[in-house]
Amino acid sequence: MFRLLTAISILVVLFSCKKENKDYGLIANDPTIYHASVKALTDVIVHDIFSPPVASRIYAYASVAGYEGGRRIDSTCISLAGQIDHFAEVPAPEVGTAYCWPMVSTLAFLNTGKVLIFSEDSLQNAINRALDFYQKTGMPNDIFERSKSYAKVVSDHIIAWSAKDNYKQSRSYPKYSLQKDPATWQPTPPGYMDGIEPSWNKIRTMVMDSASQFKPEPPNVYNVKDKNSPFYKDMMETYLAVKNADKEQTEIANFWDCNPYKLNVTGHVMHATKKITPGGHWINIVAVAGKKANADFIKTIQSYALVSIALYDAFISCWDEKYRSNLVRPETVINENIDPEWLPMLQTPPFPEYTSGHSVASSSAAVIMTKLYGDNFAYDDDTEVEYGLPVRSFKSFYAAGDEASISRLYGGIHYRPAIENGVRQGKAIGELVVNAIKCKK
């Protein structure tokens, strides 16, 4: 059966790649190899243990490269150049010559991703598989070589653009400095890791005018003395949410954990478990939805690009607030003031509490996916199956986003205001992307 399906998919590309449009572009509607390439990049991101903000950057540039490389499949599709202010148009392909645009798109995505990760050999294997796949379609060698060469033009252009976003400079910025104020974030067990990406708000945005464009209202004022204060009530809600969690809430917390580097301690032995990032989870939802809807190649690359752009700006916006409010995590304040034996259900991430990264990122992605596939798009999310967790079903993308957000309360790593205000923050970013970026004339 597998061989039959493979043969059918190759025949689809074979015949569609021989169909020339008026711009001499070669069209293929089967996005199977593109989905596989995105999954290959995700696997490397997991292996290389990139933090959620850095992972969102990798997805964004690679997905923009994939879109720019393949948009000429449809003559009504337009470049993102100019729509993203600082993004200049990719050099045009030769006029009057034929290309296999799905091949250009796939290779541009992979070539760009390869530069942005550590395990280059792993992604080179994915590139080799893509080259082998397209070579077996039987396309003329000149089209194959021309498409391969133009994919490099696209990826080189995107890579040069990415080099100006201040990421490299930020690698040498100062680490987070601990403060004595008990209201401020402190490293948490078991790893007591430094605060991750304290200068991420200095990374160039894509659609937002600045990192602070969607600055949320401040968190509730720290107060552990007055039991009637909003902060004390927030703290107790999180404390009790973990103590009283039922089976469903526990499953929800674990399903959306998405901790790229969980430390497991047994006696004096410590080892890490690698998992997908929150952004990576939503990138996989793009694949799940696209396959269910039988989305063609152009809608597939459009979906990945728009969601990844929203995630990219979402993490910049969220991290801007995290290190501005610099709020202490529930684990620290509950252990010091309520119960020294209390533990959150999930391992506390190494950065300040407010706002919730899951809430901001998931809500921004849910807006994009709803715009693309509709408000009542039901689907089964199998993202976490490879990490030993069961499939969860959702009636809509907003329902998934809401569950991802509240999971952080069930898991004991956030207070409610970080979730609710994070949802508003993320939805505003998603709406901005939807209104600012048009993929068709």
N, C-alpha and C positions, 0 to 999 in steps of 0.2 A: 504493500500500500504506500509506504514512504517513497519508494522508487517511482511509483506511478504519479504521485503528487508532485514530486520533483520534476519529472518529465513534463507534466502538464504546465507547471510554472515556467519552465524553460521555453516551452513552445509558445506560451503567451507573450513572453518577452521577444522571442525570435520573430514572430509575425508582426507584433506591434512596433518593434524597432525598425522594421523595414518600411513602415508607413511614414512618409515624409509629409510635413505640413508646409505651408506656404513660405515659412522662414527656413526651410530645409532642416528643421529640428526633427529628431526621431522620437516618437512618442511611445511610452509603455505605461500602462496603468497599474501594473501589479507592484505594490510597495513592499512585498515580502522581504526582499533583500535589504531594504532601508530599515524596516523594523528590526531585523536581525543585527544590523550595524549599530543601531542605537542601543540595543541590549548589550552588544559587545563593549560599547563605551561605558555603560553602566557597570558592567562586571569589573572593568579596570578601575573605575572610580571607587568601587567597594574595596577592591584589593589594595589600592594605593592609600586608602583611608583619608580621603579628602573631606574636610569639614563641610557642613551644609552650604555656607556662603560660597566657598571655593568651588564646590561641585556645581552650584547654579551658574557660575561664570563659565565653566567648561561646557555645560549643556547649551548655554546661550550662544556662544560664538560658533560652536560646531553646528548648531541648528540653523543659525542665520546663513552659514556657509552652505548647508544643504538646501535651504530654500533658494538662495541666489543662484546656486548651481543648477537647480531643476525648474525654476519658475517658467522658463521658456517652453515647457511642455504645453502651456496654455498661453496663447497670445494676449489674453486679457489680464494676465497676472503682471503686477508691477514690482519694481525693486523697492526694497526698504530704504534705499539711499535717499537722503533728504527727509524721509519720515522720521528717521533717527538722525537728529541734527548733525552729528559729528561723523556720520557714516557716508563716505563717498562711494559713488557707483563703481561696481566692479568693471574692469576693462571689458569691452564688448568682444564677443567671439567673431571669428571671420564671417564675413557676409557671403552668402551664396554657397556655403559648404554645409555638409550634414554632420550632426552630432547625435549621440545617444544621450539625451538629457537625463534620464534616470541614472545612467552611469556617472555622468558629471556630478549630479547631486550626491549620490552615495559616496563617491570618492572625495568630494569636497568636504563632506561631513567628517569622514574618517581621517583625512589628511589633517584637518584642523584640530580634531580631537587628539590626534597623536602628539602634536606639539605641546598640548596643554596638560598632559598627564606624565607620570613617571615611567610606567611599564610600557615603553614604546614597542617592545617586541610583541606583546600581547595584541596591541591594536594593529600592528603590521600584519599579524596573522589574519585579522578581519579584512584588512585591505587586500591581502592575497586571495582570500575567499571571494571577495567581491569581483576582483579582476578575473578570476577563474570563471565565476558565474557568467559575467557578461561576455567573456571570450567564447564560451560555449553556445552563445545564442546564434553564432554563425554570422554576425555582422561583418562587413568588409573590414579588413585590417586598417585601412586608412581612417575609417570612422572610429574604430577602437582607439587608435593611437591619438587621434585628434581630441577625442573625448577625454582621454586620460590626461593629455597635456593641458586642456582647458580647465579641468578639475583642479590642477595645480595652480593655475592662474587665479582661480577663485579662492582657494584656500590660502595662498600666499597673501592675497589682498586682505582677507579677514584676519589673518595672523598679524599682519602689519598694523591693522586697525586696533586689534586687541592689545598690542604692545604699548599703546598710548593711554591706557585706562588707569594708570597709577598702581597697578597690581605689583609689578616688579619692585617699584620703589617702596611699597608698603611692607615688603618682606623685611626691611631693615628698620621699621618704625619701632618705638619702645614697646615693651610688654606692658600688660596691665599692672598698675601699681596698687597694691593693697592699701585700704584705708581703715582707720581705727573706728570709724563711725559704724555702730552695729546695724544701721539701716542699709549698709552697702554690701554688695556681693562679696562673698568669701569662697575660696576653693572648697570643694566638697569631697567626701570620701567616695570610693576607696582610693582614687588616684590623686586627689588634691591637685588637679591639673591647672595650669595657668589659664587665664581668660582667653578664649579663642577669638581672634580677629578683632581686637579693640579699635582698630583704625579702619574697619571696613566701610565706614561712612565716607571715607576719602576716595573710594573707588568711583570712577566715572559712571554716572547713571546712563540708561539708554533712553527711556521715555520721560521719566520724571525730570523736572527742572533742577532738582537738588535732592540730596538725601533726606532733607527735612520737609519736603513738600507736603507729606501727609503725616506730620508730627501729631501723635495722639495726645489726648489730655493726659496730665501727669497721673501716676499711680496714687492710690490712697496713701496718706501720710503715715509713715512708720509709727506705730504706737502699740506696745505690748503690755502697757500698764492698765489702760482703760478698756475693760471688757465690752464696752458699748461703742468703741471706736470702729470705724469701717475696716481698718487694717486688721484689728484683732479678730473681727468676724470673718474676714477673708482667710486669715491664718487657720482659724478653727474649722472653717468649712473644708479646707484642704486636708487638715488633720483627720477629720471624721470621714471624709470621702474615701480615704485609704483604709481606715479601720473598718468601715461598713460596706466596702465594695462587694457587690454581688458577682455572680459568675459572668454575666453579660458585660458589666463594667470592666471586669478584669480582662476579658477577651478584647474589648475595645482598646484598653490601654496598651496591651501587648501588641495588637495588630498595628497600631500607629506609632509604636516606639521609635522605629527608624533611627536608631542610635548607631552611627558609623563606627564607633569604637567603645564598646562596652567592656569594662574590666570585670573579670570574674575572679573572685578570691576564694581559695580553699586552703585554710590553714595559712601556711607561709608561701603558698604557691599562687601566683597571679598570672592569668592569661587573658587575652583579648578575644572578643567575638566581633566580627565585622558584619555590618548590615547596611542596607540601602539607606540613603539620606532621605529626608522628607521631600526634597525636590525630586529626587530620583523615583520616589514612589509615584508622584504625579506624572512624571515622564512615562512611567509604565502604564498609568491609567490612559494616557494618550494612545498607547498601543492597543490596550484592551478595547477602548471605545472605537478606534479606527477599524479594527478587525471586525467587531460586531456590526458596525455600520457599513462594512465593505467600502470604506473610503478609498478613493482612487489615489494615485501617487501625489497629485498636486495638493489635495486636501490633507494628506498625511504630512507632507513637509511643511505646509502652512500651520497645521496644528502644533507640531513640535516647535516651530519657530515662535509662534505667539505665546504658547505656554512657557517656554524657556525664557523669553524676554520678560514676561510678567514675574516669574520666579526670581530672576536676576535682580530686578528693581525691588521686589518684595524683601529680599534679604538685606539689601542696602538700607532700605527704609527701617526695617525692624532692628537691625544692628545699630543704626543711628540712635534709636531710642534706648536700646539696651544699655549702651555705655553712657547715655546722658542721665537717665534716671538711676541706673546702677543699683537696682533694687536687690536686696538679699533674697535668697531662695528659701522656700518653705522648710527644707531639711535643716538648714542652719538655725533658723529662728525657732522652729518647733523643738529641736533638740536642746536649745539653750533656755527656753522659757516654759515649755509645756511637758515634754516627755523625752528624756535623753535616749530612750530605747526605740523611739519611733523611726521607721524607715519608709521612704517613699516606695511605691510599687515598682517604679522605674528608676534607673540610675540617673541622678541629677546631672544634666549637661553642664559643661564647664564654661558658662557665661551668665551674665545677669538675667534676672527673671522677666523683666517687663520690656516689651510685650512678648507674647508667645510666638515663636518662629513658626510653629505648625499652623497657628491660626492665621497669621499674615500670609504665609506662602500658600496654604491650602485654599484660602478664600480667594486669593488673586487667581489661582489656577482654575477654580470652580467657575468664576465669571467667564473666563475665556472658553472653557469647554462647553458651558451652557450656551454661549453665543454660537459656537460652532455646531453643536449637535442637538440643541434643544433643552428645554427645562425639565422634561419628564423622561430623560434617557436612562432607563434601568440597565444595570450591568453587574456582572460578577467580578469582583476584584481579586485576582489570584496573585498579586504582587508578592505576598509574604509566604507563599507556599514553599518556595525553595529555602526559607528560613524556619521551616517547621510549623507554620501557622496555617489555619484553615482559610478557605475562601470566605469573603464577606460580600453580601449583596446589598446594592444601593438602588434607590428609586430615582436618584438624580445626583448630579455633581455637587449641588449645594448640600444635599443630605450627607454626602461623603465629607465635604469640607467641614460641616458642622460637627460630625462625629470625630474627625481628626482633631478639631479644636478642643472639644470637651474631654477628649482622651487625656489631655495633659493635666486636667483636674483629677480625674480618676487615678492617674499615675502618680499623683502627689508631687509634681514638679512645678506647678503653677497655681497662682491664685486666680479667682474668677475674672477680675478686671483685665488681667493680661490677655485672657481669652476673648472676652467680649469686645474690648477695644482693639485687639489684634484682628478680629474678624472684620470690623469696620475699616481698619487700616488696609487690610488686604483687598477687600472689595473695591475700595476707592482706587487702588493701584490697578486692579483688573479692569475696571471701567475706563480708566485713563488709557490703557493699552488698546482696548477695544475701539475707543474713539479716535485714537491718534494714529493707529497703524491700519492701513488698508492694503490688502493683498491683491485686490482686483480693481480694474478701472471703473 
